[in-house]
Amino acid sequence: MRIATWNVNSIRSRIDRVESWLRRADVDVLALQETKAREDQFPYAGLRALGYEVAHHGLNHWNGVAVLSRVGLDDVTVGFDGMPGWGDPVAAEARAVGATCAGVRIWSLYIPNGRTLEDPHLRYKLQWLEALRVAGRGWLAAEPQAQIALMGDWNIAPQDDDVWSPAYYEGRTHTSPAERAAFRGVVEAGYADVVRPHAPGPGVYTYWDYTQLRFQKGRGMRIDFALCSPALAARVVGAAIDREERKGKGASDHAPVVVELTD
């Protein structure tokens, strides 16, 4: 079984690339982030023609998450207990959707960006991650053998190896001690980064900004992860970042991350 995560940065702009990649990659389940589409705008038809069921949560032209599965799609959940909202007045955002696919609980997560170290959005990001940590710990406490994958764009580079220049990111979001501690909190709640052992750094990234030839110069960040519960981590036999999909016209600024599981 192959599961994957990909921030597509607008599903409507990149549906042709997504469908083409699914044909090539032979992926059973794909978690998508930043779909940037309402429910009535999501391009279901082609994905269904490829044999994928789709659970999508999108409220407007921002954010948006989805789970695509060709091995079953059950118990779809939008958001998780305690997930905070954003804005004035506070409202829920389309940042989390979960579904059970062939016995694996897949969560597609789009963690808030944080913007700057002084912005209230960073507090929101940390609150969001703390709520995820508490919820994730609760899922494992209720069912220690649960197979759970927390997949998505975490907007955090948890180690210095995960950025092209630690000095460049000094004083910026994504690498701050508070954000890294929040990421570590989810790991310590029982979820392992199953990609790092198969794709170790330095110089291994999942995101490259469109500006200043960042991709061509190798100036990226690793901010897309699959964190798996112990029972699921034990099934992982391989993982890779499909850097090739970042190339070419119309590419997302993120690359797909693929995890191989034993049956």
Summary of the structure (lengths in Angstrom):
residues: 263
radius of gyration: 17.0
end to end distance: 6.2
largest distance: 47.6
contacts: 906
relative contact order: 0.16
helix: 28%
strand: 26%
